[in-house]
Amino acid sequence: MSDHVKASDLTLVWDGATYLPAAAVDVLEDMQGAVAQLPIEQAGVRIHGVKAVSQLLVADGPIGAVALSLFERQCHPVRAVLFDKTPSANWALAWHQDRTICVKQRMEVEGFGPWTNKRGMQHVAPPFELLACMITLRVHLDDVSADNAPLLIAPGSHAIGRVPVNDYAAVVDRCGQFACLAEAGDIWAYATPILHASEAARVTGRRRVLQVDYSTNLLPGGLEWLGV
């Protein structure tokens, strides 16, 4: 994607991502306080049962309301992860698609698998059609400059379907890449299966992002979302 494209030009339907400046600025202090009790300086802390966080994310909460406006129908948060990148915890993440969901318990249902256990939570790869109907919000708790490890996305890659790992590089070359810069209180929303990556930060500072997956669907065969 050419350098002259602005964040405001991206759309969720066509590019698989959209920029929502200051969408969470009114609750930024509440968000920062809610995650203060969580472990810090970790590549990803999966959040469940933290009331101060969940009440902001549910459908009638301030962040849930953002998701509702994008879906234009009832939705619910199904997974939340805090990323806390600092000079002493500074990692890079290669290009990939998010391919798993988090559920209450393991049940064998056709089309769901393989299974993994992450920090005591059951994760499973669902049919791609389920992922294609989900939206992920990244709520920025700190400023993210070009040197502070912004999310990189491959615009339009969400519409390709499940991309084989060996084809990631070719798809990124074809779609191009865009750096999702942000200020504290901004939200980036993207189609959950979009190809994305993150480099290590090149400056000293903190970069906290609360990432929340939303869905409008119930799960089949007795499976239930773990939720937040």
Protein Blocks (a to p, Z undefined) as FASTA:
>chain_A
ZZklcfklpcfklnopacdehklmmmmmmmmmmmmmpcehifbdcdehilklmmmmmmkl
mklmmmmmmnopacddfbdcdddddfklccdddddddfbdcdfbdcddehiacdddeehi
acddddfklmmmpccddddfbdcdfklopacddehklmnopcdfklmmmmmmmnopaddd
ddehiacdddfklccdddddfbecddddddddddfbdceehiacebZZ
